[in-house]
Amino acid sequence: MPNVHVIDQAATFVTVAFMGCEPRMVFGQDRQDTTKDGTPKWDLQLAVAVPPNGNGRQTAEMLRVGIAAPADPAKGIPPLTPVHVEGLRVGVMIPKPAELREGKTPTIYYQANGVRPTNGGTVPRKVEG
């Protein structure tokens, strides 16, 4: 069973708002991380609201979404702008059995192909993931 799943943004979230975008840095270093082909990696920060749960309360949380793009994929998008995230997916990295026995927990991560304002504006984006 694959550990990466596509998210239907419209069916999952009431709203998705852009909060910021930063270069993803190589852990412990002062340089931006890249894909194997040299494309820079970026971290989108998104505020998402999910439909009310069983107690009737709508909840919101922040998502950090990884995206590979030659330049800032959210350039020109002001904070708090409602956005559509293209190719949004969630992945789970499951530790090896020995790591699980030692208490290591699965890691959940989010990825996307692009981002654009929902008001019809366009921004530079990478289509391939």
C-alpha positions as CSV (number, residue, x, y, z in Angstrom):
1,M,0.0,0.0,0.0
2,P,1.5,3.4,-0.9
3,N,2.3,5.8,1.9
4,V,1.6,8.9,-0.1
5,H,-2.0,10.0,-0.7
6,V,-3.6,12.8,-2.7
7,I,-5.7,15.3,-0.7
8,D,-8.9,16.6,-2.3
9,Q,-8.6,20.2,-1.0
10,A,-12.2,21.2,-1.6
11,A,-13.6,18.1,0.2
12,T,-11.1,18.2,3.1
13,F,-10.7,21.9,4.1
14,V,-13.2,24.7,4.6
15,T,-10.5,27.2,3.8
16,V,-6.8,27.3,3.0
17,A,-4.9,30.5,3.6
18,F,-1.3,31.3,2.6
19,M,0.8,32.4,5.6
20,G,4.4,32.4,4.2
21,C,7.1,30.7,2.2
22,E,10.7,30.1,3.1
23,P,13.6,28.2,1.5
24,R,13.9,24.7,3.0
25,M,17.4,24.5,4.5
26,V,19.7,21.5,4.6
27,F,19.6,20.3,8.2
28,G,22.4,21.9,10.2
29,Q,23.7,23.9,7.3
30,D,23.3,27.4,5.9
31,R,22.3,26.4,2.4
32,Q,19.0,25.7,0.7
33,D,18.1,22.0,0.1
34,T,17.5,20.8,-3.4
35,T,16.0,17.8,-5.2
36,K,18.3,15.3,-6.9
37,D,18.1,17.3,-10.1
38,G,19.1,20.5,-8.3
39,T,15.6,22.2,-8.0
40,P,15.4,24.3,-4.8
41,K,13.1,23.1,-2.1
42,W,10.6,25.5,-0.3
43,D,8.3,25.3,2.7
44,L,4.9,26.8,2.4
45,Q,3.1,27.6,5.6
46,L,-0.7,27.3,5.2
47,A,-3.5,27.9,7.7
48,V,-6.2,25.3,7.1
49,A,-9.7,25.0,8.6
50,V,-11.5,21.6,8.6
51,P,-15.3,21.2,8.8
52,P,-16.9,20.9,12.2
53,N,-16.2,17.6,13.9
54,G,-18.7,15.6,16.0
55,N,-19.0,18.3,18.7
56,G,-19.8,21.0,16.1
57,R,-16.5,22.9,16.4
58,Q,-14.5,23.9,13.3
59,T,-10.8,23.4,13.9
60,A,-7.8,25.1,12.3
61,E,-4.2,24.2,12.1
62,M,-1.0,25.1,10.3
63,L,0.5,22.9,7.7
64,R,4.0,23.0,6.4
65,V,4.0,21.9,2.8
66,G,7.1,21.0,0.8
67,I,7.4,22.2,-2.8
68,A,10.2,22.1,-5.3
69,A,10.4,25.1,-7.6
70,P,13.2,27.1,-9.3
71,A,12.1,30.3,-7.5
72,D,9.8,31.2,-4.6
73,P,6.5,29.5,-5.7
74,A,4.4,31.9,-3.7
75,K,6.1,35.2,-4.8
76,G,3.5,37.9,-4.9
77,I,0.9,36.1,-2.7
78,P,0.2,38.3,0.4
79,P,-0.2,36.5,3.7
80,L,-3.8,35.5,4.6
81,T,-4.7,35.1,0.9
82,P,-7.0,32.1,0.2
83,V,-5.1,29.7,-2.1
84,H,-5.5,26.5,-4.1
85,V,-2.6,24.1,-3.6
86,E,-2.0,22.1,-6.7
87,G,-1.2,18.4,-6.3
88,L,-1.5,18.5,-2.5
89,R,-0.6,15.1,-1.0
90,V,0.2,13.7,2.4
91,G,2.8,11.1,3.1
92,V,3.7,8.9,6.1
93,M,7.2,7.6,6.8
94,I,6.9,4.5,9.0
95,P,10.0,3.7,11.0
96,K,11.6,0.3,10.8
97,P,10.3,-2.3,13.4
98,A,13.3,-1.9,15.6
99,E,12.9,1.9,15.6
100,L,9.2,1.5,16.5
101,R,10.2,-0.7,19.5
102,E,12.6,2.0,20.6
103,G,9.7,4.5,20.6
104,K,10.2,6.3,17.3
105,T,6.9,7.4,15.8
106,P,5.7,7.7,12.2
107,T,6.4,11.1,10.5
108,I,3.6,12.8,8.5
109,Y,4.6,15.2,5.8
110,Y,2.8,17.3,3.1
111,Q,4.0,18.0,-0.5
112,A,2.5,20.0,-3.4
113,N,3.2,20.8,-7.0
114,G,2.2,24.5,-6.9
115,V,0.2,27.2,-5.2
116,R,-2.0,30.0,-6.6
117,P,-4.5,32.5,-5.1
118,T,-8.1,31.3,-5.4
119,N,-9.1,34.8,-6.6
120,G,-7.9,33.9,-10.1
121,G,-4.4,35.4,-9.8
122,T,-1.4,33.5,-11.1
123,V,2.0,33.0,-9.6
124,P,5.1,31.2,-10.9
125,R,4.8,27.5,-10.1
126,K,6.3,24.2,-10.9
127,V,3.8,21.7,-12.3
128,E,5.8,18.5,-11.9
129,G,6.3,17.0,-8.4
